């Protein structure tokens, strides 16, 4: 008979981190949760997009507790943030942005400064204690419809930045009608001076006389892109109205020139929708 092998004793347990190390790690996690990146805080304060805030920080315009700030640094509620001599007020934790819906009429510009002194959409907005109202997507002077404002640069960036490809829906009235070939061309892509643009959908809404209505959707917001799409096919847009931007539609009872603020519940839904529709991160290129 073969002699029995001596039984192996229990394997030594993997040593657990010492209590002080666990405490340090927990404290580090809590500190990271309580603090946020500086450029994010500035954007959420309604001062501009994150990219613009990073530029300001890089130019040395921002200080934290009296020292010149750097891009990516983290700040907490006890820190004093200044842009020049102005103190930036903010609250730690997640605070819902404010969102306004405005039914823009023709004859108003989406700008605070106009050399011609024309009426501005910003003249209709309520004052803000801190930050400023940001327009989400412009509408030109002769275009009406849904215009969204927010005091959050982060929310504005999520809705406007081309990489998020948020849909815009328009009601378009043209002189004449689209031919079958022109309809296909809008869906396939039309070459413009600044690149190809295309519609996600084109629906015939009917019309009377020489005017005909269409409902179109795009995933971009280049300057005058809808009018230029039709002009490229020798068609004249006689009326243009934005009726939807992403998950936000123009309220049917909101008359031209009227303004309404989204209630907190609907703002939460909008923020959740934007987070769920964020594009997946691109894999890093292999070296």
Buried (B, 14 or more C-beta within 10 A) or exposed (E): EEEEEEEEEEEEEEEEEEEEEEEEEEEEEEEEEEBBBBBBBBBBBBBBBBEBBBBBBEEEBBBBEEEEBEBEBBBEEEBEBBBEEEEBEBEBEEEBBBBBBBBBBBEBBBEEEEEEEEEBBBEBBEEEEEBBBBBBBBBEBBBBBBBBBBBBBBBBBBBBBEEBEBBBBBBBBBEBBBEEEBBEBBEEEBEBEEEEBBBBEBEEEEBEEEEBBBBBBBBBBBEBBBBBBBBBBEBEBBBBBBBBBBBBEBEEEBEEEEBEEBEEEBBEBBBEBBEEBEEEEEEEEEE
